[in-house]
């Protein structure tokens, strides 16, 4: 395989879950756009795009020259991060009006999704870590991007496929939940937060489906819209409940030692913020915007902490982690959100 020895050594430390930096940064870009911070949003988008290109290049290199390594990684839940990353990036790109690129990203994610999903589900067992909920995250990511693109190009069939994916994502969540090891709440490195992130992206998908008719499409009758609205609200409530419960678990069983897997924390935090803001608009509940904005800035703080912690200056890492946790608890209390440090386990993030 081409490449220098240092390069191969660097890549060896970057398993599939390292791609968590892409959806984490991408969802911050979406949240910042929803709150009117367009310049910051585009900066985050540029960073997410650059990280996605690196992720895609690494994926191709492994597929072509390290087939055995690729096959082993493809069977882990973290492999589905590639689908989630592509879907989140495509969703933000669509908002810029680049529908052709968004469509290409949707097609790529749709091709990867069944291949990786089937392999991952085949390896399911008992007492699994939180990464198993990525089956729901990846599926709902496709639903979000599909609905966003459907509204942009006025495509009813695409919206209906997105609706099917939305319900399928909830089924996958239900199948994963009994296999989740509850001991992870106290003992896990943090990947249990993916359980909350999966509910958050499901709520976001529901909000996007509710708003799809705003593009001139007539998709759902009154009964269907009412059912979808109720499910979306329930999903957001469950997500916020996870957020609060897992934050309390972090306080009860602190994990002061910094781990690069904490990068994945930003994704569910940012996704909860984006879901809260989107549901507030979709179901016309203006007071939810305040908590959504607060959650967004907590996610931004976590992103900064992960960036500082993952770079040079490791002696300061514990201090950064401790400060981030204190900020999290302080900012979260007034709005009673559902916050926490999510990690896609079994891998390190940079």
N, C-alpha and C positions, 0 to 999 in steps of 0.2 A: 504494500500500500504506500502511496506517495505521502511524503510528509517527514519532517524532521523528528528526531527523537523527543525533544522537548515538547513539540506540538502533540505528539501521540501521548506523551505522559499527561499533558494538560487535559486532553480529551478523555483519557481513561478515568478522570475524576469527575466527569460530567455525564451521569446516567440520564435516561430519558426524562426523569422528573425535573432536571435542571431547567426545562422549558417553562416551569412555573413562573419564571420572571416575566415571560411574555404576556400571559393573561393577567398577571398581577398589575403590570404597567399599563396594559391595554384597558383594563376596566377603570383604572384611575383616569385615563384619558376620557373615557365615556362619562364618568362622573363629573369631571371638571367641565366638560362641555354642557352637561345638564344644568350646572350651576352658573354658567355664563363666563367661565374662565377659559376662553378660547385659546389664548396664547399658551397658557400652561398646558392645556389639553393637547395642543399640537406638538409641544415639546415632548410630552409623554408618549404621544403617538410615534414620533420619530424614534424615540428610544425603544419602544416596543417593536417597531418595524425592523430596526437594526438587530435586535435580539432574535426576532423571528427568522431573519435571514441566516444568522449563525446557527440557530436550531435546525433549520431546514438543511443547511449544508452538512451538519453533523449527521443528520438522519440519513442523507443520501450516501455519505461516505461509509457509514456503518452497513447500509444495505448492500452496497456494491463490493466493498472490500473486507468487511468484517461480518459476514453473514451469520455466523454462529452467535456472535455477540448480539447482533440485531434480533435474532430469534429469541434469545433468552430474555432480552429486555422487553420485547413485544408482548410477552406473556404476563408482565407485571402491570398492575393497575395504573402506575405512573405513566405508562406509554400513552394513555389516553389524553395526557396533557397536550400532546401535539394537536389533537382535534380541537380541544378547548381553546388553545392558543390561536389557531387559525380562525376559528369562528369569532372569537372576540376581536381580533384584528380586522376581520372582514366587516364586522358590525360597525366599527368606528370609521373604516374607510368609506362605507356606504353613506355615512352622514356628511362626507365631504363631496358627495355627488359622483364619486368614482364607481359607478355601478358595475362596469365591466370587470374591474379588478375585484370588487366584492363578490361578483358572480363566480370568478375564477377561484377565489378562496373558498367559496361555498362548495364548489365542485370538488376541490382538493380534499376538503374536510369530509365531504360525503363519501369519497372513495376510501379514505383512511378509516373512517368510523366503523363500518361493519367488520373489516379485517381485524382491527385491533380489539373491538368489543367482543367478538366471538372468542378470540384467543384468551382474553382476560377472564371472561365469565367461565370458561372451561377450567381455569385454575382457581376458582373460588373454593374456599374451604370454610371451616368453622373458626370462630374467634379471629376474624380478620381485622386489620388496621383500618383507619379512616380512608385510606387511599381507594378502597373498593367503591366508594361513592362517586369516584370519577366516571363510572359508567353512566350515572345520571347527569353529571356535569357536562360531559361531552355531548350527550344526546340533547340536552336542553340548550347547549351552545349552538347546535345546528338549528334548533327551533327559533332561537333569538335571531340568528343571522337570516334564516329563511323568511321569517316574518318581516324583518327590517327591509330586506330586498323586495319582498312581495309588495309592500306599500310603496316603495320607491319607484317600482316599474309597473305598478297596478296589475299584478299577477295573482288572480284568485287561486289557481291551482297550487302555486307555491305556498300560499297562506294555508291552504287545507293540508298540505303535506306537513307543514310546520305544526299544525294542530295535532296531527297524528303523533309526531315526534314528542310533543309536549306531554301527551298522555302516556306514551311509551316511557319517557323519562321518569314519570311518577311511578310507573310499574317497576322499573328497575330499582328505584329508590326503595320501594317496599320490599323487593326481594333481597336487597343488600342489608337492610336494617337488622333482620334477625341474625345475620352472620357477623355483625359488628361486635367486637370484643369490648364490653363495658369497662373492663379494667384499664383500657387506654385512657379513660378520663383522668385517672390518677397516675398511670405509669407511662403513657405514651409520650413521644417526643413532641407531639403537637398535631399529628396528621388527622386526629379526630375532628378538627375544625372543618375538614372537607365536608362533613355531614351537614353543617350549617351552610357552607357555601353552596352545596347542591340544592338546598331549599331556596336559597337566595336567587340563584340563576333560574330556578323553576318559577319563582314569583316574577322575575323580570320577563321571562318568556310569556307568562300569562298577561302581564301588562302590555307587552308589545302586540300580542294577539288581540287584546281589547282595542288597542289603538289602530289596528290595521285598517279598519273600515274608514278611518279618517282620510285615507288616500283615495276615496271615491269608490271603494269596493263595498259590495253588500255581501258579507260573508256569513253572518250568523243571524238567526232569528232572535226574537226577544227572549225566549226561554233559554236558548243556548248562551246568549250573552250574559244572562243573569247567573247561570250556573258557572260560567267561566269567571265571572267577577267574584263570586263567593269563594271559589277554589283559590283564586289568586290572593285574596285577602287572608284566607286561612294559611296559605303557604308563607306569606310574609309574617304572620303572627308566630308560626312555628319557627321560622328562621330567627326572629328576634328572641324567641324563648331559648333556642340553642345558644345564641350569642351571649345572653345573660348568664345562663347556666354554666357555659364553658369558661366564661370570664371568672366566675366564682371558683371554678375548679382550678384555674390558674393561680388564684390567690390562695386557695386551700392547699394545693400541692405545687408550690412554685418550682419553676425550672430556670434558675438564674444563669445556668451555663449556656452561653450562646451556641447555636448550631445553625449552620448555613441553610438547613432545611426550613428555618423560620421564614425564608423568602416567601414560602407559600402562604404565610399568614396574611399577606397583603391582599391576596385574591379574594377570599371569603369576606374580608372586611370591606374591601372596595365593592364587591358584588352586593353586599347587604346595603351599602349606601346607595348604589345605583338602583337597586330593586325598590328601596324605600321611596326614592325620588320619583321613579317611574310609576309605581303603584299610586302614589299621591296624585299624579296627573291623570292616570287611567280611571280611577274610581272617584275622582274629584273630592279628595280629602286634603285641603290645603295645609292643615296643621302638621301633616307628616313631613313637609318640606324642611322644617327646622331640624328635626331629628336626623333626617337624611343628610343635610349639610354637615351637621356635627359628626356623623359617622364617616363622612367623606374625609374630613380633616384628620380624624383619628387614623384613617387608612393612609393618608399622605404621610403622617408622622411615622407610621410603621414602615412605610416604604423607605423613608430616609434612614430610619434605624437599621433596616436590613442592608441598605447600601453601604452605610458606614461600617457596620459589623462585618460585611463580606469583603471589605477591602483591607488595605494594610493598616497597621496600627492595632493588631489584635489585643494588646494589653488593655485597650479601652473598651473592648467588646462587652464585658460584663456590665460596665457602667452604662453603656448605650442600652443594653437590654433592660436593665433595672429602670432606667429613666423612661423608656418606652412603656413599660408595664405600669408605672405610676401615672403617666399621662393618660394611658388607656382607661385606668380605673377612675381618674378624676373627671375626664371628659364624658365618660359613659354615664355616670351617676345621674346627672340632671335629666337626661332623656330616656333613661332606662332602656338603652338599646341592648342588642344581643351581641356582645363583642368577644373577640378572642383571637388567640394565636393559632392559625391553621397551618398545618404543614402537610405536604404530600410526602409521606414517610418513605423509608427505604432508600432515600437518595439525598444527595447534597445539592444545594443550589448556590449559584454564584451570581 
